[in-house]
Amino acid sequence: MECRSQRTIGGILLLITMIGLYTGPAMAIEEPKFKLIEQMEDFELREYESYIVAEAFVEGEFDEVGNQGFRRLASYIFGQNRKKESIDMTAPVNLEPTSEKIAMTAPVNQEAQDGKWRITFTMPAKYSLDSLPEPLDDQISLKQEPGRLMAAIRYSGGWSQELFEEKVAMLKSFMKERGIRAVGEPIFARYNSPFSLWFLRRNEVLIPVDSPGN
């Protein structure tokens, strides 16, 4: 009974912290670094540096898998890992007092891959693959993403598949006009938690692309 109560309290604390991190008035969420190559209205061409992600693969419908992956990966960064280090007891969340808490970052990416959905969290830049704690959940892996060129379109609103596909079509039209060739599948990037108000959300579609000269 006591163990169940601790898990319940831990889940509530995790929920409150995620709401605060993503909807608070003084957000300072770390994002992957990139150089802006070109910008036209809501469209951008970005050159991203290499960065590390925690990834999980989820099966299901577009509108459901993002939240499932978010919860799984959030549990990892809030303490469900094998690196035994003391953390400040005044931290917002302390699911396991002897586990390391990793800072929240943005965005949460969702992309189709091999018949499943790949959900990723960007890891803070201060970590390497060797220094990141090992996840307790064997469904979570750590991976180094290569530096790459990405076309992007930014928008607000809901997380429906219909709206996502509408923005994908707009981005592909822009790329066609500019002679930019896709070299990967569209990625749905979410910069807010599932608990944020829909009209305050920052969303993006990202598509890996070839260099304009090619």
Buried (B, 14 or more C-beta within 10 A) or exposed (E): EEEEEEEEEBEEBBBEBBBBBBBEEEEEBBEBEBEEBEEEEBBBBBBBEEBBBBBBBBEEEBEEBBBBBBBBBBBBBBBBBEEEEEBEEEEBBBBBEEBBBBEBBBBBBBBBEEEBBBBBBBBBBEBEEEEBBEBBBEEBEBEEBEEBBBBBBBBEEEBEEEBBBEBBEBBBEBBEEBEBEBEBEBBBBBBBBBEBEEEEBBBBBBBBBBEEEE
